C-alpha cells in the first residue's frame, strides 16, 4: 500500500539510483518463445524514455533479474545501461542489490527498487524506496511504499521516475523543457552526452 505523498517525496529525495526487476516490471511478465525456442520480450518505449530521462537527470539505472534473457541485453544496450549495472540470473536479490550499491558507490537506502513478485521481497525491504507495478503480486503490493497506477511493462517505470523527479522539484521544469523544444536525452549514460534517440520519443 502506497505511503502518503509527502512521506513518499521525503524518501524519494534521497534516491540516487533506481534498480529494476525485468519480468513484470520492464515487461508485462509474459514470456514469448519463437519457433526455434528463442526468447522474445516486449518492452515499453515509455519506460525506455523514462530510463533515459532519469540518466539525464543524474539518476543511475540498474537492473536486477532472476532470469537470463538475451533480448534484455539488446534492450539495455539501446538504453545505455552499463553492463556493470546489470545482474541477471540472481538467486539472492538482497545481496545482489547490495553489490549494485557498491558498484554505484551509494548506500542501499539511496536506492529505489522496483519489483513485482516474491523473489523481489528481500531486495525491496533493503532499498530506501520500495516500488511495484499495479499488477504486482498482492504480497508485494502490501509491502511496497509506492504502488504504481500502471501495470508492469506499460509505464510503471516511467511513473517511478516521475515520482523521483517530482520529489526533487524537477518534473515541471522537465515538462517545460520538452514543451519549448529545449530538451535532449542521454544517448550514452556513461559519456553523459545528450542526443535524442528516435525510438524513445
Order of alpha helices (4+ residues) and beta strands (2+ residues): alpha-beta-beta-beta-alpha-beta-alpha-beta-alpha-beta-alpha-beta-alpha-beta-alpha-alpha-beta-beta
